[in-house]
């Protein structure tokens, strides 16, 4: 197929450079074609998230007369139009149309991502851990599936493990961003966990509950670990450079969770992130992990008790 138009790819590169330094670092390990596709898919995901939240690249506020629900409905329409071959003037949708065509990504996956944004628009509550994991799948696990398709994966077991990595990422994001999310009325921690810790849902950000919330967050990070483990196993089925990029991204995000846990009640005094030097270390680590997977035998079966994406 033809290469994407320079303007489309350039806009996608700008989106990833400004929107996610962690993803941008890991994407350096992809081959040129795979990197183009991953960057273009990221740009679409970022654009949709920003449109729903009325932001630009995850920051500030953008003036709009339309409600979040109306903006989301517009994204559904544009997404379906992209699958019908209708042209779009927006670079993110031009990129999206190109990447789904080049990689034969089924329409149900991007629509599942938009369903995750609908959960935010509707103010969905998350009572149980399964409720939280369902949200995590819709906003991150399905992105892992689409990225795996870009990497050439088609086996459902491999796609399950790609979803697992997205679940680990999102559980880590929830842990890191608890206070920011609570400030805008979004609680992703299972409310059953909060109730067991004696934290009222409306008081998650209250200083007197900081230690208890840290305990709930540590519990959530424990939940993330087996999903990170499954992602490591799934790397064996990916091309070497793709596996290295996945290993690097896994290392970066998991390290954020480790640091959130280490800081305890002080985890939200300043935003937890990884340094440039740490990212470089995880890039090297991703290469080493990818190499190690080339010499392992058949992977063990995925544990039946883990939450599994909808088929």
N, C-alpha and C positions, 0 to 999 in steps of 0.2 A: 504494500500500500504506500501511498505518497506520504512524505514527511509532513508534519503539521506546519501550518503557516507560521513564519517567524513571529508575527505579532501575537498569535495565540500562545505559542510556546513561551515567548518573552513575558507575557502577562502571568503565565503560570509560574515561571521561575521567580518573578517578583513576589507572588503570593506566598510561596514556600519560604523565601528568604526572610520575609517580614513576619510570617505567621507562625513558623515552627523551626527554630534553629536545630532542635533535636532531630526532626525528620530530615531536614536539609542535610545534616551531617551524615546520617546513615545512608541517604540516597546517593551519596558520592560513590558508594561501592557498587552500584548497579552498572551494568553495561549501558551504552548510550541509548539504545532503543527502549530498554526497560525503564531507564531513568526518565526519559521523556514521558512515557505513559504514567509512571507513578506520580510525577510532578503535576501532570495535567489532571489526574484524578484527585490529587490533593487540592488543587486549585478549585475544583468544583465543590468538593466537600466544604472547604473553607468559605466559599462564596455563599452556599446554602445556609450554613450556620450563621454567618453574618447577616444575611437578609432576614432570617427569622428573628434574630436578637436586635436588629436595627443597629449593627455595628459595622466597623470596617477593619478587617484583619484582627478581629477579636478585641478591639479597643474602641473607646469613645462611643458616641451616639450619632447616628445618621438620621436626619429629619425625614419623616415619611408620614403621609396622611393615611396610609393603609394600616390596618390592624395587623398584629403578628399572624393571626389566622388567615387573613386575606393574602398576606405576603407568602405564607406557606402554600396556600392554594395556587398561587402563581408559580411557585417552584414545581409543584406537581405537574402543572400544565406544560411548563417549559421542558421538564424532564421527559414527559411522554412525547412531546413534539420532537425532541432530539432523537428518540427511537423511530419516529416516523420519517426522519430525514428532513424536517423543516429547518431552515437556516435560522441562526440566532446572531444578533448583533453583539451579544455579551461574550467577551473572550472566554469566561469560565464555561459557558454552555457550548461554545464552539469547541473548546478543548474536550469537554465531556463527550460530545457526539463523536469526536475522533477516537477517543480512547475506548469507548464501549464497542465501537465498530471494529477497531483493530484487534481487540481481545475477546470479542464475542461474549461480553458480559450480559447475562440475562437481566431483563428489566426489573425483575422482582427485587434484586439486591439494592439498587439505588432507591427504589420505592420504600424498602424496609428502613433505609437510613432516614428518609423523610418522615416515616412513622415515628422514629425516635424524636425528631424535632417536634412532632405533634404532641408527644408526651409532655414536653416542656411548655408548649403553647397552652395545653389544657390544664397545666398545673397538677399533673399526675402525682399521686402519693405512692410511696414504696413501703409497704408494711413488712413484707418478708424479704429474706435474702434473694429468693427466686424473683421477686418483683424488681429488685435492684439489678440483678443479673440480666433480666429481660431488657431493661433500659440500656445496660452496658452493651448488650448485643446490638441493639438498634442504632446506637450512636458510634460504636467502635468495632464491635465484633464483625459486623457486616462489612466494614471498611477493610478489615483484615482479609476477609474472604475475597473481596474484589481485588485487593493487592496481590493475593495468591494467584488469582486468575491471570493477572498481568505477568506474574512470574512463571506462568506455564502450568500451574497445578490444575488438575481436573478431578483427581480422586477425592471422593467425599470425606474420607478419613483425614486427608491432608487439609482440606478446607475446614474441617472441624478444628484442627489444631491452629489454623490461621485465625479462626474466630477466637480461640482460646487466648491468643496473644492480644487481640483487641480487648477481650475481657480484662486481662491483666492490666493493660494500659489504662482502661477507664476506671477500674477500681483504684488504681494509683492516683489518677486525676481527681477522683472524688475525695480521696484522703487528703490530698494537697490543698484542694480548693474549698474545703468544708465551710470556712468562714465567709469567703467571698460569695459562695452560693447561697448561704443562709441569709446574707445581707439583702439578696434580691428575692427571697422567699422560696428558694429551691433547696429541698432537703432530699439528698439521694441516699444517705445512710438508712438502712432498714429501720423503720420506726420501732420495730420489735426489739432491735438491739438497743436503741435509745431508751426504751421503756425499762428494759432489764438493768440498764446502768443508772436509772433514776433521772434521766434528762428529758424534760418536757420538749416536745417537738418545736414549740415556739421559742425556746430558750437555748437553742444549740449554740448561738454565738455569745451567750452571757458569760462573763468572766468566771463566775462562781461554778460553772459547769465545765470549764476548760479541761481539767484533769480527767473527768469522766468521759468527755468527748474523745480525748486522746486514747483512752482505753478502748472505746468503740472503734476508733480508726485503726488501732493496732489489730483488733479482731478482723476488720475488713481486709487489712493487708495480709493477714494470715490466709484469708480466703483466696487472695490473688496468687499465692505461691504455686499451687498445683497447676494453675493455668499457665503461668510462666514456664513451669517444667514441661508441660505438654508442647508448648511452642518450641522449646529447645529440641524435643524429640522430632517434631515436624520438620525441622530444618533439613533433615537428612534427605527429604524428597525433593528439595529445591535445587536449582542450578547453583553452582558454587558461589558466584558473586551475589546472587539473590540471598542465599543462606547467610552470607557474611553480613549483608545489610540488615537482615532480620535479627541476627545475633547482636549487632551493634545497637539497634533500636531497643531490643529487649534489655540490654545492659543499661542503657541510659535511663529508661523509664523505671526499671526495677530499682535502680540506685536512688531515684527520687523517693520512692516508698521507704527504702531503708533509712534515708535521712529523716523523713517525716517521723518514722518510728523512734529514731534516736533522739530527736528533739523533744518528744513527748508533748507536754502542754505548751511548750514554746514553739511548736512547729509552725504556727501561723503568725508569729511576730514579724517574719519576713518571708517572702515567697521562696520556696525551696526550688533550686535548679541545679544543673550540673555545669561545671566550668568548661572552658574550651579545652584545657588540658585533660580533664576527665573524659570529654567526648572523644578526644584523640585516643585515649586509652581504650575506650569501648570499641572504637573502630578496629584497633589492633586485636582486641579480644574477639570481635565478631569474625575476623578472618581466621583466628585460631580455632574457634568453635566450629566454623564451617569446615575447616580441614579435618577436624576430629570426626565429624559426622560421616566423612567419606570412608572411614574404616570401621564403622559399626555395623553390626548385623541387622536383622529385621527388628523394627521397633516393637516394643511391647504394646498390647492393646490399650486403648484409652480407657481409664477407669469409668465404670458404669455410673458411679455416684455423682460425677461431675455434671454440671448444667450443660445441656447440649442445645445448639442452635436449632431453630425450626427448619425443617426440610421442605 
